[in-house]
Amino acid sequence: VGDIAIVTNRTKIADFSQPFASSSLVIVAPINSSKSNAWVFLKPFSADMWCIIGASFLMIGVVIWILEHRVNDDFRGPPKRQVVTIFM
């Protein structure tokens, strides 16, 4: 089997499957018998990491607001609306 381009004419003659490659990547993780809840998605990161993620989102919002508020009418108005725009 070699590198074959899949073109319309060849699909009429032969069946093509998706390529498969093994990455040999194995993940070993402990299994806890703790009860699952709605907040389980928070567990992969620590509280410090979540704070850094939140701060980076806020910083990006502020930078976008600084760049856009002079030329874009959506970034103008009362302070409450501007803060909501930053978070959106």
N, C-alpha and C positions, 0 to 999 in steps of 0.2 A: 504494500500500500504506500503510495506516495502522496505528495501534495497535489491535490486535484481541485481545480476551481469548480464551484457549483454554479452552473449556468442553466438556463431554461431548457436547452436541448438535452442536456445530460439528465435532468430530472425526469424526462419522459422515458429514458432508457433504464436508469438505475435508481435505487433507493439510497438516500443519504441519511446518515445518522449524525447526531451531535458528537463532537469530539470529546474524548474523556482522557483526563490526565490525572494521575495520582500525585498529590503534593507531599505525601508522607508526613503530614502535619498531624500530631496527636496532642490532644488537650487532656490533661489529668486534673480533675477537680474533685474536691471532697463533696460527698453527698450528705447534706444535713436534713434531718427529719423535722425541720421547723415548719410551722404552718405558713402557707402562702397567703398573702394579702394583696391589696390593691397598690401598696407602696413598695413592692418588691423591686421595681425598676430603679429605686434609689440606692440599692445595696452595692452595685459595682463600684461606685465612687464614694470617697469619704466626704465628710461635711466641708472640709477645706477645698476639695476639688469642685464641689457644687458651687461654693462661693466664688471660686476663680472663674468658673463657667458663666455664672450670673454677672460678675463684674465685667467680663469680656463682652458679653452681649450688650450691657449697658454702655460700655465705652464705644462700641461700634455704633450704637444708636445715637450717642452724642456727637460723634464725628460726622455721621450722615446728616444730622440736624444742622450742625455748624456749616457744612458745605451746601446744604439745600435751602436754608431758611430765607436767604436773600433773593433767590430766583424762583422759588416754588411756593405758590399760594397755600398749598396744603400744610406747610410748615410754619404758618403764621397764625396769629390769633392770641387768645388769652393763654396765660401760662399753663393752666390745667390742660387745655387742648394740646399744647406743645409737648407736655410731659407724656400724655397718652400717645401722641404720635411717635415719640422716641421709643416707647415700649412696644408699639405695634411694629 
